[in-house]
């Protein structure tokens, strides 16, 4: 009977320790999400116009279009944007000529 009690106590202690670590992981994830939301709200992060991911304003992958500076999460998104922009410009320039 005594060993059954010890086993039960050991299982309960293991469960409590596991919950502490699992809770700590969720807490860290929620804090990271809150930090990201704060950066977006403060204007330090901006939305990638292609994929919608949030990136830092200090990101090196940028395109200047007049007075507007667009930030991208990757060179792939930047290239997609430039190709789309190029297609729009060629459609406007060549559309009236016959």
C-alpha positions in Angstrom: 0.0 0.0 0.0 2.9 2.3 0.8 4.5 1.9 -2.6 1.2 2.6 -4.3 1.0 5.9 -2.4 4.6 6.8 -3.4 3.9 6.0 -7.0 0.7 8.2 -6.9 2.7 11.0 -5.3 5.4 10.7 -7.9 2.9 10.8 -10.8 1.2 13.9 -9.3 4.6 15.7 -8.9 5.6 14.8 -12.4 2.2 16.2 -13.7 2.7 19.4 -11.8 6.2 19.9 -13.1 5.0 19.2 -16.7 2.2 21.7 -16.3 4.6 24.3 -15.1 6.8 23.9 -18.1 3.9 23.7 -20.5 2.4 26.9 -19.0 5.7 28.7 -19.2 5.9 27.9 -23.0 2.4 29.3 -23.6 3.2 32.3 -21.5 6.3 33.1 -23.6 4.3 32.7 -26.8 1.6 35.0 -25.6 4.2 37.6 -24.5 5.9 37.4 -28.0 2.5 37.9 -29.7 1.7 40.9 -27.4 5.1 42.4 -28.2 4.5 42.0 -31.9 1.1 43.7 -31.6 2.6 46.6 -29.7 5.3 47.1 -32.4 2.6 47.1 -35.1 0.4 49.6 -33.1 3.4 51.9 -32.5 4.3 51.9 -36.2 7.6 50.2 -35.8 6.3 47.3 -37.9 4.6 47.5 -41.3 2.7 45.1 -43.4 4.3 43.5 -46.5 2.0 44.6 -49.4 2.4 41.2 -51.1 2.0 38.5 -48.5 0.7 40.5 -45.5 3.4 39.5 -43.1 4.5 42.2 -40.6 8.1 43.3 -40.9 10.3 45.8 -39.1 10.5 49.3 -40.7 14.3 49.0 -40.4 14.2 45.9 -42.7 16.7 46.2 -45.6 14.3 44.9 -48.2 12.6 48.0 -49.5 11.2 49.7 -52.6 10.7 53.5 -52.8 7.8 54.5 -54.9 7.6 58.3 -54.9 7.4 59.5 -51.3 6.3 56.0 -50.1 8.8 53.4 -48.8 7.4 49.9 -48.9 9.1 47.1 -46.8 9.1 43.5 -47.7 9.6 40.3 -45.7 11.7 38.6 -48.4 13.3 39.3 -51.8 10.7 37.0 -53.4 7.9 39.3 -52.2 9.8 42.3 -53.4 10.3 40.7 -56.9 6.6 39.8 -57.1 5.6 43.4 -56.3 8.1 44.8 -58.8 6.8 42.4 -61.6 3.2 43.3 -60.7 4.1 47.0 -60.8 5.9 46.6 -64.1 2.9 44.9 -65.6 0.6 47.7 -64.5 3.0 50.3 -66.0 3.4 48.5 -69.3 -0.4 48.2 -69.5 -0.9 51.9 -69.0 1.8 53.0 -71.4 1.0 50.6 -74.3 -2.8 50.6 -73.9 -3.5 53.7 -76.0 -1.3 52.9 -79.0 -2.5 51.0 -82.0 
